């Protein structure tokens, strides 16, 4: 197992878009900086006469500059006015990256302070393993972090925070917030039709689905609805047929899988529902699928994996042909990663964020077997978080590209 160590001294937490460098007033750069952050068309045209890098064509130089890690922008933009124009505004920087097809993964972790309960987002650059912060969510109430549900449209670089619960009065919220990485800002979206917390959520075909959860009177809901992120409108869909709060959910084969998980004292088998948006219909989940769903799920290689909280935290995969779960080859989750977990995946990698925001990166390999079905193995790498994250606990995680 490979391990990457990051300390608070070696890897300071940067703010996406904020300056990390103080310039002396004697250089009289304040006016210049202001004009470069909001340049006029005349200024942009005049600056194009200067090359990005002397001796290189601008397209080659731009290709190099757009690969610079964000934490180096504060120093690099002091090189010249053109560099400042490109690197001094993160919206412009990420827009140019998008135009040229650059897509690097970033892990967004929704966390809270274990003593104060204060919520915050921390962002890990998965290319350079550097941590960053983003603007605080526009949420005025004191909230329960676990009541929210977060989903994302990774290739568009957007994430959504829905619902939640006011912690002082156990009142669910109909809040919907959208974060766009390219703009590094939050937008308040149209509210959900029904206020809910601890519900199921997922993205299918670019549409955001929510179902079940706890209502204003703390009873479980059976209602469900869908958001069109482009139009910003919510509409109701078929009810689940059973009132249920969600322990976990996943999208597999174009369907939303919802499980309530095992409940103390474990005498009754957990309930599970499956929604098919093509027919607007719910059906009961297979027995083996819901009974073996004992952890946080991700979908990799079009298979459902679970980081189990019971079986020594081994990764296991669901086999729909036998309605059973199999533990995959490889070591269990590294000991440094402590519950509670926030789990997400990107391509063939699984990201498990544990207490104190230590991150385990699991590389899943797909192997063929003689029975003409796939088997899998995993190898783990640990990214230790900075020391000042020692009081943070993860609630959710999302992977975005920018």
N, C-alpha and C positions, 0 to 999 in steps of 0.2 A: 504494500500500500504506500503510495506516494503522499507526502505531506508538505503543504505549503504553509509557512509560518508568516503571519503578518502581525506586527505589534503596533501599538498606538504611536510609537516613535517612528517606525519605518513606514507606516502607511496612514498618514493623516486622513481624516474624513473630509472630503471636499464638498462644496456646494456646487451643484450643476448650474452654471451660469453666473456665479458670483466670483468676484476677483479674489485671488489668494495672495496678491502682492500689493504692498504699499509703496507708492512712488513719492519721492521727495518733491516738495513744492517748488524747489529752485529750478526744476526742469520745465515748469509751466505747462504741464501736460493736460490739465483739467479740460481746457477748451478743446484741445485736439481729441481727447478721448470722447467727449460728448459728440463731436461732429462725426467721429468714426462709428459710434454706436448707432447713429441715425444719419447716415451719409446722404447728401443730396445727389441727384443723378449726375450733376456736373463734377462733383468730387469723385464719384465712382469712375467716371469716364477718364478723368485726369490720372487717377491711380493706375489704371490699366496700362498706361504707358510705361510703368515700372514693372519689371519682371518679378514674379514670386521668388524665384531663385536664379540669380545671374548665370547664364550659360545653359539653362534648361528651358525647353518650351513650356508655356504655362500649363498645358494639359498634363504634362508629366509631373511638373512641380505640384500642381493641385492634387494629383493622385497621391503624392507623398504626404502633403500637409494634412489631407483628410484622414490619414491613418494615425495622426498624433493622438496619444492618450489624452483624455480631457484634463487630467490633473497637471499636464505640462503646458496648458494653454496660457496660463497667467504669465509664465516666463517667456514663452515663445512669441506672444503677441507684441512684445516690446522690441522685436527685431526690426520691424518697419511698419509703415502705415498699412500696407496691403495685408500683411499678416494680422495686424490688429483688426482690420475690417472683417477678415474671415473668422478669426478665432475669438474676437471680443464679443460676439453675439452667438449664443448657442443655437438659437432658432435658425440663423443663417447657416451655421456650420452643419447642423443635422439635415437641413434642407438640401444642401449641396451633396452631402453623403447619399441621401435618398435618390437624388437625380442621377448620380453616377453608379447606383446599384450597390453601395456599401451596406452590409447588414451584419452587425455584430450583436451578440446576445448580451443582455443586461438582466440581472436578477433583482427584482423589486421585492423587498421584504417588508410586510406590514407588521410592525412590532409595537410592544407597549412596555413601559417601565414597570417592573414587578412590584415596586413599592407605591408609586404615585398613580399608576394606571394610565399615565399620559401616553397617547398614541403618536406614532411617527413612522415615516417611511425611510428605510435605509436601502441603498442601491449598490450592488456589487457588479463592477465591470468584469464580465466573465472572460475577457481577453487578457486584461492586464492585472486582474485580481486587486483592484483598488476600490475602496468604498467611497460613496458620495451620498449627499442628502438632496432632497427635492423640497419645494415649498410645502408648507403644512396644508393639510386638507381643510377646506372651509366648512368645518363642523363645530358649531358653537356649544353643543351639549356635552356634558360629561357622559361618555359612552362606554359600553361593555365591548372590548375589542373583539371578542369571539362571536358577537351577534351579527357582525357584518359578513357579507359575502363579496369576494373579489373575483372578477373574471377579466380576461384580456383578449385582445385580437393582436397577437404577437407581431405579425408581419407589418401591421399598420402602426405599431408603436403606441397603442392606446390600451389603457386599463380602466375598468369601471368598478366603483365601490357602491354597493347597493344595500339598502335596509339598515339594520343595526338596532341597537337598543339603548335607551337612556338608562344608565346604570342606577341612578338614585331612585327611580320610580318604576323600573322594569317595564318601560313603555316602548314598544317597537316603533321603528322609523320607516318612512316611505322615501327616504333620501336616496338620490342617485347622483354620483359624482363621476366625472370623466377626466382622466389625466392623459395628456398628449406629450409624449417624450420630445417630439420635434419642437414643440413650443415651450416645453417645461412649465406648463401651467394647468390649473384645475378649472373645470367648467361645471356649473350646476345644471344638471339635466332635468327633464320633466320627471315628476315624482311617479313612483309606482302606484298602481291602482289601489293596492292593499298594503298597508304597513305590515312589515314582517321582520322577524329575526330568526336566526338559526334555521335557515331554509336551504334548499338545494338550488344550485345555479350552474349554468354551462352555456357555451357558445356553440351553435350549430348553424353552419351556412352564414356566418356573419351576424346572426340574430342572437340576442341574449335572453335566455329562458330562466325563470325563477319559479319555484314551486314549494308548496307546503310552508313549514315554519311555525313560529309562535305568533299569536295575534295579540291585539291590545288587551284582551281579558285573560291572556296567558293560556288560552286554549290552543290546541294545534289546528292548523289550517289544512284544507284539502284543495284550495284554489291555486291556480297557476296563471302566469301571464308571460308575455314576450315583448321585448323592446327592439324596435328597428333603430339602430344607432344613427343611421343616416337621416331619417325623418324625425327621430326623437320621440316617437309615439309608442305608447304601451297599448296592448290589447289583450283581452282575456283569451285563454285557451281552455281546453277540456280540463275539468277537475280531476284530481288524482284518484278519486273514488275512496280514499281513506285519509283521515286526518293524521298528519305525520310531520314531525320536525326531522331535520336531516342531520345525520352524523357526517356523511360524505356523499359526493356525487361525482360522476365522470361522464364524458361523452365518448361513446364507442359505436362505430358503424353507423354514424348519423343519428344515434338515439341518446337520450338523456337517462342515465342510470342513477337512481336515488335510493339510498339505504339509510335507515334510522340507526343502524349499528346495534351491537349487543347492549342491553340495559340491565343494570343490577336488579335482581340477583341472578340473572342469566337463566331463568327458568323457561322463558318463552323465546322461541326463535325470532330473530329480528325481521321486521317487514322490509320489503323492497318493491319499488315500482319502476317501470321502464316506459318512457314516453317516446312515441314515434311522431315527429312533426309532419311527416308526409301524409299520415292518416288522422292526425290530431286525436290520438288514442293512447290510453294508458293500459298496461297489462302488468300482472304480477311478475316479479323477478323470480328466476329459477332458484330453487331451494339451495343448491350447492353454492351458487354465486353469493347469495345474501348471507348464508351462514358462515362462509369462509372469508367474508370481507371484514377483516379484523384490524384495519389500519387505514392509512392515508393512501389514496390511489393516484396513479398516473397512467397514461396510455403511451406506449412506446412500441414501434413496429406493429401497430394496429392490434396490440394485445393489452389487456388490463393487468397492471402490476400493483401490488400493495406492499408498502413498507409496514410490515406487521408489528403491532405493539405487544404481541404475546409470544410468538415463537422466536425468542432471542433476537428479535428485530431483524430477521432474515427477509430478504426480498422474495416474494412469491408471485406466480403468474396464474391467471385463470385459463382453463382449457374448456371452451364451450362444448366441445364434442363429447366430453365426459361429465360436464357440469361439476368440475372439481378444480382444486387449487394445487399447484406443485411448487415446492421450494426450488429456486434456481441455484445453480452452482455459484460458488464464490463465498467469500467471507461475509459474516453478518455486518450490520451497520457499525462503523467504528465507535469505540466506547466514548469518545469525546462528544458525540452527538447525543444529547440527552433530551428526553421528552419535556414538553410537548413539541411536536414536529410541525413544520410547514413544508409541503412537498410539491414540486413541480417538475416538468421535464421539457427538454428541447432536443429534437432529433433523437440520438441514441443515448443521451445523458439524462440522468435523474439527479435533481438537486434537493437534498434534504437539509433544511435549516433547523438546528436545534437551539436549545437554551443558550443564551449569551451570543447568539447568531453565528456560532461555528457552523460551517457548511461542509457537508459531505457530497462529493461529486461522484456519482456512480456511472461508469461507462459500461453499457449493456452490449454484449456481443450475442448475435443470433447464430445458432448452430443447427445444422440439419441432423436428423436422426434416421435410423434404418426404418422406422415406422412411417416415414414420409410426413413427419410433423416437426415443428420447430422446437428446439430447446434453447435455453438462454443461460448466460453466465454474467457475472458482474465483478468489476474491480473498483475499489474505492480510493479516492484521493480526498484529503481533508484540507480545508482552507480555514485556518484559525483566524478568528475575528480580532479586531483591536481591543486592547484592555478596557477601553471606556465603553464597550458594549456589554460589560459583565452583568448589568442589571436589566438587560433587555430580553424579552421573551417573544418569539414569533407567533403570529396569528394566521398569516397567509403569505404566500409567495407567488409571484408571476414572472414569467420571462417575456421581455420585450426586445425587439430588434430596432437598432438605429445606426 
